[in-house]
C-alpha cells in the first residue's frame, strides 16, 4: 500500500564557499528536470546564509516509491552523469553528500 503522507528527501551537500554560485547555476540550468516525475511534489535548493557550507537540496514526494523510481530513472542518471569529472569540467562541486529522510508530521500553509 502506498503512503498517503508526503515524504521529504534532503540531500545535504557541503560546498566550498567559492563553488556555491556554480552549484546554483547548475541547478538553474536543470530547472524543471524532475517536474514531470510521477509523485513529485516540489523542490527547493537552500543556500546557507551563515558560516555553514552545507547546501540542502529539498524534494517532496507523494511516497517513497516515487522517489525511488526517480533515482532509478534515465533522467536522474543523465542529470548526474558528470559525477566522475572534476568540478572545472562539469563534475560535482562537492565530493560528499548525505541523504536525509523525513515525512511531514504537521505544519501550516500560512495566510489568513
N, C-alpha and C positions, 0 to 999 in steps of 0.2 A: 504494500500500500504506500502511496506517495504521501510525503509530509505536506501539511497544509500551512506550515509556518515558514515564512521567508528565512532563508539561510544567508549568512554573510560570510564571504571569503575575503580575507585581508592578506595581501602579500606585503609583508613588512621587509623593506629593502634599504639597507644602508647605502647611501650615495654620497661620495665625496662632494663637498660644497662647490667645487669648481665644475662638477658634472651635472648639477641639478637642472640647469637650463636645457642641457642636451636631453635629459630624461623627459622633461616636459614637452620638448619639441617632438620627440619620437612618439609620445602618446598622442599629441595633437595630430600628427601625420596619420595615425591609425584610428582616429576618432570614428566611432560607428562600426568598427570591425566586428564587434561582438553583438551589436544591437539585434541582429536577426536570429540569434541563437535561441533555440527552444528553452523557455523557462527563465530567460534573462530578464531582470527587472531594473537594473541600474548600475551605474559605475561612477566612481569619483577617484581622482588622483589627488592625494593630500600631501602638500608640501609643508615641511616643518617651518615654523615661524620663530623658533628659538634656537638654541645651540645644537639641538639634535640633528643628526644626519640621516635619520631613518624616515624615508618616504613611505606612504601607505597607498596601496592600490586596493580600493574597496569595491567589491562587486556584490550585488544582491541577486539571489536566485530563488525561484519558486520551490526548489527542492534539491537535495544533494545530487540526485541522478542527473539533473540538468547541468550542473557544474561539471560533473564527471564526463558527460557527453561532450561538452565544450572542450575540456582539456584533452580529449581523445580525438578531436576533430582535425581535419586538414587545415582549416582556417587558423586554429590555435598553433599548429606546427609551423605554418607559414609565418605567423607573427613572431615566432621565437626562433626562426631558423639561423640567425646570426650568433647564437649563444657561444659558439666556439671561436669567434673572431675577437680581435682586440677592440676596445671601445672606439678607437680612432677610425676603425674600418667597419663600423656598424655593429660591433659586438656589444655586450652588456656594459653599462656604465657602473655596474656593481657586480661583484663576484659572489655575493651571498643573498639569500632571501629566506624568509620563514613564512609558512602559510598558517594563518590563524583562522580558526573556525568558530563561528557564532551563529546563534539564531535570535531573532527578535523576540524579546520577552516582555516588552512594554514600550511605551513611548507616547508621543503626541505629534500631531500634524501642524500644530500652531494655528494662528489665525483667530478670528472672532468666534 
